[in-house]
Amino acid sequence: MPTALTVRGLDEDLVRRLKLRAARHGRSMEAECRDILRQALASEPQDFRALASSLRQSLADRAHRPAGDVMAATRAETWAALPESMPSGSPGEGEGA
């Protein structure tokens, strides 16, 4: 069963470009919008499990580290890169805080 969709808040330039595109393709703006949406969503996976499986397969050969380890290393690198003249202590502590 067809469903209606109203899109509010489109700027005038976007509407103008949509009208021109529809005219180039010899169809209404509504038909053009349907085609744009159909094309944009055609490559989208429709099944979450299939997408998850595909993602797992694409990452199977890569080494993985727990997120906590990555965050700790990044934090340590950030603190190590700070100039020596920075006040010691946690962020927000020091002069004027």
A tleap script that builds the chain and sets N, CA, C and O, in Angstrom:
source leaprc.protein.ff14SB
mol = sequence {
  NMET PRO THR ALA LEU THR VAL ARG GLY LEU
  ASP GLU ASP LEU VAL ARG ARG LEU LYS LEU
  ARG ALA ALA ARG HIE GLY ARG SER MET GLU
  ALA GLU CYS ARG ASP ILE LEU ARG GLN ALA
  LEU ALA SER GLU PRO GLN ASP PHE ARG ALA
  LEU ALA SER SER LEU ARG GLN SER LEU ALA
  ASP ARG ALA HIE ARG PRO ALA GLY ASP VAL
  MET ALA ALA THR ARG ALA GLU THR TRP ALA
  ALA LEU PRO GLU SER MET PRO SER GLY SER
  PRO GLY GLU GLY GLU GLY CALA
}
set mol.1.N position { 0.844 -1.181 0.000 }
set mol.1.CA position { 0.000 0.000 0.000 }
set mol.1.C position { 0.889 1.244 0.000 }
set mol.1.O position { 1.730 1.390 0.887 }
set mol.2.N position { 0.724 2.130 -0.960 }
set mol.2.CA position { 1.539 3.352 -1.035 }
set mol.2.C position { 1.348 4.226 0.205 }
set mol.2.O position { 0.260 4.297 0.777 }
set mol.3.N position { 2.413 4.872 0.591 }
set mol.3.CA position { 2.402 5.764 1.741 }
set mol.3.C position { 2.847 7.143 1.298 }
set mol.3.O position { 3.735 7.277 0.457 }
set mol.4.N position { 2.228 8.171 1.867 }
set mol.4.CA position { 2.594 9.550 1.540 }
set mol.4.C position { 3.702 10.014 2.481 }
set mol.4.O position { 3.779 9.591 3.635 }
set mol.5.N position { 4.553 10.890 1.963 }
set mol.5.CA position { 5.651 11.443 2.748 }
set mol.5.C position { 5.719 12.936 2.461 }
set mol.5.O position { 5.778 13.346 1.302 }
set mol.6.N position { 5.710 13.741 3.501 }
set mol.6.CA position { 5.847 15.186 3.357 }
set mol.6.C position { 7.203 15.588 3.913 }
set mol.6.O position { 7.559 15.215 5.030 }
set mol.7.N position { 7.951 16.343 3.137 }
set mol.7.CA position { 9.263 16.805 3.590 }
set mol.7.C position { 9.196 18.314 3.731 }
set mol.7.O position { 9.037 19.031 2.744 }
set mol.8.N position { 9.316 18.790 4.953 }
set mol.8.CA position { 9.253 20.226 5.218 }
set mol.8.C position { 10.658 20.780 5.372 }
set mol.8.O position { 11.608 20.039 5.621 }
set mol.9.N position { 10.776 22.077 5.223 }
set mol.9.CA position { 12.029 22.754 5.530 }
set mol.9.C position { 13.080 22.659 4.432 }
set mol.9.O position { 14.261 22.866 4.709 }
set mol.10.N position { 12.694 22.354 3.200 }
set mol.10.CA position { 13.656 22.327 2.100 }
set mol.10.C position { 13.963 23.752 1.673 }
set mol.10.O position { 13.050 24.562 1.512 }
set mol.11.N position { 15.239 24.065 1.487 }
set mol.11.CA position { 15.562 25.423 1.066 }
set mol.11.C position { 15.222 25.603 -0.418 }
set mol.11.O position { 15.122 24.633 -1.170 }
set mol.12.N position { 15.052 26.833 -0.808 }
set mol.12.CA position { 14.599 27.150 -2.163 }
set mol.12.C position { 15.560 26.646 -3.232 }
set mol.12.O position { 15.121 26.195 -4.290 }
set mol.13.N position { 16.862 26.715 -2.974 }
set mol.13.CA position { 17.839 26.261 -3.960 }
set mol.13.C position { 17.712 24.760 -4.198 }
set mol.13.O position { 17.803 24.298 -5.336 }
set mol.14.N position { 17.503 24.004 -3.130 }
set mol.14.CA position { 17.337 22.560 -3.267 }
set mol.14.C position { 16.092 22.235 -4.086 }
set mol.14.O position { 16.130 21.359 -4.951 }
set mol.15.N position { 14.995 22.930 -3.821 }
set mol.15.CA position { 13.755 22.709 -4.569 }
set mol.15.C position { 13.959 23.071 -6.038 }
set mol.15.O position { 13.493 22.355 -6.925 }
set mol.16.N position { 14.650 24.174 -6.299 }
set mol.16.CA position { 14.913 24.582 -7.682 }
set mol.16.C position { 15.717 23.521 -8.416 }
set mol.16.O position { 15.404 23.166 -9.552 }
set mol.17.N position { 16.764 23.013 -7.751 }
set mol.17.CA position { 17.599 21.984 -8.376 }
set mol.17.C position { 16.826 20.685 -8.590 }
set mol.17.O position { 17.046 19.984 -9.578 }
set mol.18.N position { 15.927 20.366 -7.672 }
set mol.18.CA position { 15.095 19.175 -7.825 }
set mol.18.C position { 14.151 19.327 -9.020 }
set mol.18.O position { 13.948 18.381 -9.781 }
set mol.19.N position { 13.578 20.522 -9.178 }
set mol.19.CA position { 12.698 20.784 -10.331 }
set mol.19.C position { 13.471 20.631 -11.637 }
set mol.19.O position { 12.983 20.011 -12.581 }
set mol.20.N position { 14.674 21.195 -11.691 }
set mol.20.CA position { 15.491 21.089 -12.900 }
set mol.20.C position { 15.848 19.638 -13.200 }
set mol.20.O position { 15.789 19.204 -14.350 }
set mol.21.N position { 16.213 18.902 -12.181 }
set mol.21.CA position { 16.563 17.485 -12.371 }
set mol.21.C position { 15.358 16.691 -12.863 }
set mol.21.O position { 15.482 15.861 -13.764 }
set mol.22.N position { 14.210 16.943 -12.278 }
set mol.22.CA position { 12.988 16.251 -12.701 }
set mol.22.C position { 12.670 16.576 -14.155 }
set mol.22.O position { 12.295 15.693 -14.927 }
set mol.23.N position { 12.822 17.846 -14.528 }
set mol.23.CA position { 12.543 18.247 -15.914 }
set mol.23.C position { 13.519 17.572 -16.878 }
set mol.23.O position { 13.115 17.131 -17.954 }
set mol.24.N position { 14.794 17.488 -16.506 }
set mol.24.CA position { 15.778 16.808 -17.356 }
set mol.24.C position { 15.409 15.350 -17.595 }
set mol.24.O position { 15.662 14.803 -18.668 }
set mol.25.N position { 14.807 14.727 -16.581 }
set mol.25.CA position { 14.430 13.314 -16.690 }
set mol.25.C position { 13.000 13.124 -17.182 }
set mol.25.O position { 12.526 11.995 -17.308 }
set mol.26.N position { 12.316 14.232 -17.460 }
set mol.26.CA position { 10.957 14.160 -18.007 }
set mol.26.C position { 9.932 13.591 -17.043 }
set mol.26.O position { 9.041 12.842 -17.442 }
set mol.27.N position { 10.060 13.945 -15.782 }
set mol.27.CA position { 9.077 13.458 -14.810 }
set mol.27.C position { 8.773 14.522 -13.768 }
set mol.27.O position { 9.418 15.569 -13.720 }
set mol.28.N position { 7.785 14.237 -12.941 }
set mol.28.CA position { 7.391 15.187 -11.899 }
set mol.28.C position { 8.427 15.200 -10.779 }
set mol.28.O position { 9.267 14.307 -10.674 }
set mol.29.N position { 8.344 16.244 -9.942 }
set mol.29.CA position { 9.243 16.304 -8.783 }
set mol.29.C position { 8.998 15.112 -7.863 }
set mol.29.O position { 9.937 14.551 -7.298 }
set mol.30.N position { 7.754 14.738 -7.720 }
set mol.30.CA position { 7.413 13.598 -6.864 }
set mol.30.C position { 8.053 12.311 -7.391 }
set mol.30.O position { 8.626 11.538 -6.623 }
set mol.31.N position { 7.955 12.089 -8.694 }
set mol.31.CA position { 8.564 10.904 -9.300 }
set mol.31.C position { 10.088 10.968 -9.170 }
set mol.31.O position { 10.740 9.950 -8.942 }
set mol.32.N position { 10.645 12.163 -9.317 }
set mol.32.CA position { 12.088 12.328 -9.178 }
set mol.32.C position { 12.534 11.995 -7.755 }
set mol.32.O position { 13.546 11.324 -7.554 }
set mol.33.N position { 11.777 12.467 -6.783 }
set mol.33.CA position { 12.094 12.166 -5.377 }
set mol.33.C position { 12.039 10.664 -5.126 }
set mol.33.O position { 12.912 10.115 -4.454 }
set mol.34.N position { 11.023 9.999 -5.656 }
set mol.34.CA position { 10.929 8.544 -5.488 }
set mol.34.C position { 12.160 7.858 -6.070 }
set mol.34.O position { 12.721 6.947 -5.461 }
set mol.35.N position { 12.579 8.311 -7.273 }
set mol.35.CA position { 13.731 7.698 -7.913 }
set mol.35.C position { 15.014 7.947 -7.117 }
set mol.35.O position { 15.831 7.039 -6.961 }
set mol.36.N position { 15.193 9.165 -6.619 }
set mol.36.CA position { 16.370 9.504 -5.817 }
set mol.36.C position { 16.417 8.620 -4.573 }
set mol.36.O position { 17.470 8.073 -4.244 }
set mol.37.N position { 15.300 8.477 -3.886 }
set mol.37.CA position { 15.258 7.641 -2.688 }
set mol.37.C position { 15.512 6.178 -3.033 }
set mol.37.O position { 16.248 5.492 -2.323 }
set mol.38.N position { 14.910 5.697 -4.111 }
set mol.38.CA position { 15.098 4.309 -4.536 }
set mol.38.C position { 16.582 4.036 -4.815 }
set mol.38.O position { 17.127 3.022 -4.378 }
set mol.39.N position { 17.228 4.953 -5.546 }
set mol.39.CA position { 18.646 4.783 -5.870 }
set mol.39.C position { 19.527 4.850 -4.615 }
set mol.39.O position { 20.449 4.051 -4.447 }
set mol.40.N position { 19.229 5.805 -3.748 }
set mol.40.CA position { 20.041 5.979 -2.538 }
set mol.40.C position { 19.946 4.764 -1.623 }
set mol.40.O position { 20.924 4.401 -0.969 }
set mol.41.N position { 18.788 4.143 -1.572 }
set mol.41.CA position { 18.599 3.023 -0.655 }
set mol.41.C position { 18.862 1.666 -1.298 }
set mol.41.O position { 18.863 0.648 -0.605 }
set mol.42.N position { 19.084 1.634 -2.601 }
set mol.42.CA position { 19.306 0.360 -3.285 }
set mol.42.C position { 20.557 -0.341 -2.785 }
set mol.42.O position { 20.591 -1.570 -2.717 }
set mol.43.N position { 21.581 0.419 -2.436 }
set mol.43.CA position { 22.826 -0.193 -1.990 }
set mol.43.C position { 22.845 -0.448 -0.486 }
set mol.43.O position { 23.790 -1.044 0.030 }
set mol.44.N position { 21.822 -0.008 0.207 }
set mol.44.CA position { 21.759 -0.215 1.656 }
set mol.44.C position { 21.375 -1.660 1.967 }
set mol.44.O position { 20.425 -2.186 1.386 }
set mol.45.N position { 22.104 -2.306 2.877 }
set mol.45.CA position { 21.714 -3.665 3.262 }
set mol.45.C position { 20.360 -3.628 3.968 }
set mol.45.O position { 20.100 -2.751 4.793 }
set mol.46.N position { 19.525 -4.567 3.642 }
set mol.46.CA position { 18.197 -4.588 4.246 }
set mol.46.C position { 18.138 -5.486 5.469 }
set mol.46.O position { 17.170 -5.441 6.228 }
set mol.47.N position { 19.155 -6.291 5.664 }
set mol.47.CA position { 19.138 -7.252 6.756 }
set mol.47.C position { 20.325 -6.974 7.682 }
set mol.47.O position { 21.478 -7.062 7.260 }
set mol.48.N position { 20.044 -6.642 8.928 }
set mol.48.CA position { 21.102 -6.315 9.876 }
set mol.48.C position { 22.066 -7.485 10.060 }
set mol.48.O position { 23.279 -7.286 10.127 }
set mol.49.N position { 21.538 -8.692 10.141 }
set mol.49.CA position { 22.406 -9.861 10.336 }
set mol.49.C position { 23.359 -10.039 9.162 }
set mol.49.O position { 24.525 -10.383 9.357 }
set mol.50.N position { 22.871 -9.806 7.941 }
set mol.50.CA position { 23.733 -9.917 6.764 }
set mol.50.C position { 24.819 -8.839 6.800 }
set mol.50.O position { 25.975 -9.106 6.472 }
set mol.51.N position { 24.443 -7.618 7.200 }
set mol.51.CA position { 25.419 -6.539 7.311 }
set mol.51.C position { 26.470 -6.868 8.365 }
set mol.51.O position { 27.663 -6.683 8.129 }
set mol.52.N position { 26.036 -7.355 9.528 }
set mol.52.CA position { 26.968 -7.695 10.603 }
set mol.52.C position { 27.916 -8.808 10.154 }
set mol.52.O position { 29.114 -8.757 10.430 }
set mol.53.N position { 27.381 -9.804 9.468 }
set mol.53.CA position { 28.215 -10.900 8.977 }
set mol.53.C position { 29.247 -10.399 7.977 }
set mol.53.O position { 30.414 -10.787 8.030 }
set mol.54.N position { 28.815 -9.545 7.076 }
set mol.54.CA position { 29.718 -8.975 6.078 }
set mol.54.C position { 30.821 -8.154 6.741 }
set mol.54.O position { 31.984 -8.229 6.343 }
set mol.55.N position { 30.455 -7.378 7.743 }
set mol.55.CA position { 31.439 -6.567 8.460 }
set mol.55.C position { 32.440 -7.453 9.200 }
set mol.55.O position { 33.642 -7.189 9.173 }
set mol.56.N position { 31.947 -8.504 9.860 }
set mol.56.CA position { 32.846 -9.428 10.556 }
set mol.56.C position { 33.832 -10.067 9.584 }
set mol.56.O position { 35.018 -10.192 9.889 }
set mol.57.N position { 33.342 -10.470 8.414 }
set mol.57.CA position { 34.212 -11.093 7.411 }
set mol.57.C position { 35.269 -10.109 6.920 }
set mol.57.O position { 36.427 -10.483 6.731 }
set mol.58.N position { 34.877 -8.852 6.712 }
set mol.58.CA position { 35.836 -7.875 6.197 }
set mol.58.C position { 36.911 -7.525 7.221 }
set mol.58.O position { 37.992 -7.071 6.845 }
set mol.59.N position { 36.635 -7.729 8.503 }
set mol.59.CA position { 37.593 -7.410 9.562 }
set mol.59.C position { 38.303 -8.639 10.125 }
set mol.59.O position { 39.102 -8.517 11.054 }
set mol.60.N position { 38.026 -9.812 9.580 }
set mol.60.CA position { 38.536 -11.061 10.144 }
set mol.60.C position { 40.059 -11.115 10.184 }
set mol.60.O position { 40.622 -11.691 11.116 }
set mol.61.N position { 40.734 -10.539 9.212 }
set mol.61.CA position { 42.194 -10.623 9.143 }
set mol.61.C position { 42.910 -9.522 9.917 }
set mol.61.O position { 44.140 -9.494 9.949 }
set mol.62.N position { 42.174 -8.632 10.529 }
set mol.62.CA position { 42.801 -7.513 11.229 }
set mol.62.C position { 43.006 -7.840 12.706 }
set mol.62.O position { 42.195 -8.537 13.317 }
set mol.63.N position { 44.088 -7.334 13.265 }
set mol.63.CA position { 44.332 -7.483 14.699 }
set mol.63.C position { 43.417 -6.528 15.459 }
set mol.63.O position { 43.169 -5.406 15.016 }
set mol.64.N position { 42.928 -6.974 16.581 }
set mol.64.CA position { 42.010 -6.151 17.371 }
set mol.64.C position { 42.546 -5.990 18.786 }
set mol.64.O position { 43.152 -6.904 19.345 }
set mol.65.N position { 42.315 -4.819 19.352 }
set mol.65.CA position { 42.674 -4.547 20.747 }
set mol.65.C position { 41.420 -4.099 21.465 }
set mol.65.O position { 40.575 -3.439 20.861 }
set mol.66.N position { 41.272 -4.436 22.732 }
set mol.66.CA position { 40.121 -3.955 23.489 }
set mol.66.C position { 40.080 -2.423 23.486 }
set mol.66.O position { 41.119 -1.769 23.564 }
set mol.67.N position { 38.889 -1.869 23.396 }
set mol.67.CA position { 38.725 -0.413 23.325 }
set mol.67.C position { 39.369 0.288 24.513 }
set mol.67.O position { 39.929 1.373 24.354 }
set mol.68.N position { 39.300 -0.313 25.708 }
set mol.68.CA position { 39.903 0.295 26.894 }
set mol.68.C position { 41.410 0.459 26.747 }
set mol.68.O position { 41.982 1.451 27.198 }
set mol.69.N position { 42.055 -0.532 26.106 }
set mol.69.CA position { 43.498 -0.444 25.881 }
set mol.69.C position { 43.834 0.697 24.925 }
set mol.69.O position { 44.787 1.445 25.145 }
set mol.70.N position { 43.046 0.819 23.870 }
set mol.70.CA position { 43.272 1.881 22.886 }
set mol.70.C position { 43.087 3.249 23.542 }
set mol.70.O position { 43.886 4.160 23.327 }
set mol.71.N position { 42.030 3.385 24.344 }
set mol.71.CA position { 41.772 4.665 25.014 }
set mol.71.C position { 42.888 5.014 25.995 }
set mol.71.O position { 43.314 6.167 26.066 }
set mol.72.N position { 43.361 4.030 26.745 }
set mol.72.CA position { 44.435 4.288 27.711 }
set mol.72.C position { 45.712 4.713 26.994 }
set mol.72.O position { 46.392 5.638 27.438 }
set mol.73.N position { 46.044 4.045 25.888 }
set mol.73.CA position { 47.248 4.402 25.132 }
set mol.73.C position { 47.128 5.808 24.561 }
set mol.73.O position { 48.089 6.576 24.593 }
set mol.74.N position { 45.961 6.145 24.043 }
set mol.74.CA position { 45.745 7.479 23.478 }
set mol.74.C position { 45.876 8.532 24.570 }
set mol.74.O position { 46.488 9.579 24.359 }
set mol.75.N position { 45.304 8.256 25.730 }
set mol.75.CA position { 45.381 9.197 26.849 }
set mol.75.C position { 46.837 9.395 27.268 }
set mol.75.O position { 47.268 10.524 27.503 }
set mol.76.N position { 47.590 8.308 27.361 }
set mol.76.CA position { 49.000 8.399 27.760 }
set mol.76.C position { 49.798 9.195 26.727 }
set mol.76.O position { 50.635 10.019 27.094 }
set mol.77.N position { 49.545 8.955 25.439 }
set mol.77.CA position { 50.251 9.697 24.386 }
set mol.77.C position { 49.909 11.180 24.447 }
set mol.77.O position { 50.779 12.027 24.246 }
set mol.78.N position { 48.669 11.492 24.718 }
set mol.78.CA position { 48.243 12.896 24.797 }
set mol.78.C position { 48.945 13.599 25.947 }
set mol.78.O position { 49.470 14.700 25.774 }
set mol.79.N position { 48.960 12.973 27.125 }
set mol.79.CA position { 49.607 13.590 28.288 }
set mol.79.C position { 51.107 13.709 28.071 }
set mol.79.O position { 51.713 14.693 28.494 }
set mol.80.N position { 51.722 12.718 27.416 }
set mol.80.CA position { 53.163 12.752 27.171 }
set mol.80.C position { 53.532 13.873 26.204 }
set mol.80.O position { 54.648 14.389 26.254 }
set mol.81.N position { 52.611 14.252 25.332 }
set mol.81.CA position { 52.897 15.281 24.331 }
set mol.81.C position { 52.713 16.694 24.872 }
set mol.81.O position { 53.085 17.657 24.201 }
set mol.82.N position { 52.154 16.840 26.059 }
set mol.82.CA position { 51.944 18.175 26.617 }
set mol.82.C position { 53.278 18.810 26.985 }
set mol.82.O position { 54.200 18.115 27.412 }
set mol.83.N position { 53.387 20.129 26.822 }
set mol.83.CA position { 54.635 20.812 27.188 }
set mol.83.C position { 54.919 20.675 28.681 }
set mol.83.O position { 54.001 20.558 29.492 }
set mol.84.N position { 56.202 20.692 29.031 }
set mol.84.CA position { 56.629 20.578 30.429 }
set mol.84.C position { 56.104 21.736 31.267 }
set mol.84.O position { 55.929 21.591 32.477 }
set mol.85.N position { 55.851 22.886 30.643 }
set mol.85.CA position { 55.434 24.066 31.390 }
set mol.85.C position { 53.981 23.999 31.854 }
set mol.85.O position { 53.518 24.872 32.587 }
set mol.86.N position { 53.267 22.961 31.425 }
set mol.86.CA position { 51.869 22.829 31.840 }
set mol.86.C position { 51.821 22.486 33.323 }
set mol.86.O position { 52.669 21.740 33.813 }
set mol.87.N position { 50.825 23.030 34.053 }
set mol.87.CA position { 50.704 22.689 35.469 }
set mol.87.C position { 50.423 21.199 35.637 }
set mol.87.O position { 49.755 20.592 34.800 }
set mol.88.N position { 50.933 20.610 36.716 }
set mol.88.CA position { 50.684 19.194 36.948 }
set mol.88.C position { 49.293 19.006 37.516 }
set mol.88.O position { 48.638 19.964 37.925 }
set mol.89.N position { 48.864 17.788 37.535 }
set mol.89.CA position { 47.530 17.476 38.058 }
set mol.89.C position { 46.596 17.163 36.919 }
set mol.89.O position { 47.008 17.087 35.762 }
set mol.90.N position { 45.357 16.986 37.246 }
set mol.90.CA position { 44.376 16.632 36.230 }
set mol.90.C position { 43.917 17.877 35.488 }
set mol.90.O position { 44.115 18.989 35.977 }
set mol.91.N position { 43.312 17.717 34.322 }
set mol.91.CA position { 42.838 18.878 33.561 }
set mol.91.C position { 41.911 19.730 34.419 }
set mol.91.O position { 41.098 19.203 35.179 }
set mol.92.N position { 42.036 21.027 34.295 }
set mol.92.CA position { 41.197 21.931 35.060 }
set mol.92.C position { 41.829 22.375 36.356 }
set mol.92.O position { 41.374 23.341 36.969 }
set mol.93.N position { 42.877 21.682 36.788 }
set mol.93.CA position { 43.581 22.084 37.989 }
set mol.93.C position { 44.751 22.953 37.608 }
set mol.93.O position { 45.228 22.865 36.476 }
set mol.94.N position { 45.217 23.763 38.477 }
set mol.94.CA position { 46.378 24.603 38.192 }
set mol.94.C position { 46.046 26.043 38.446 }
set mol.94.O position { 45.085 26.353 39.152 }
set mol.95.N position { 46.829 26.924 37.880 }
set mol.95.CA position { 46.667 28.350 38.147 }
set mol.95.C position { 45.313 28.834 37.658 }
set mol.95.O position { 44.893 28.527 36.542 }
set mol.96.N position { 44.646 29.582 38.494 }
set mol.96.CA position { 43.405 30.216 38.126 }
set mol.96.C position { 42.202 29.301 38.113 }
set mol.96.O position { 41.106 29.754 37.783 }
set mol.97.N position { 42.351 28.055 38.449 }
set mol.97.CA position { 41.214 27.150 38.418 }
set mol.97.C position { 40.558 27.061 39.761 }
set mol.97.O position { 39.575 26.338 39.921 }
savepdb mol mol.pdb
quit
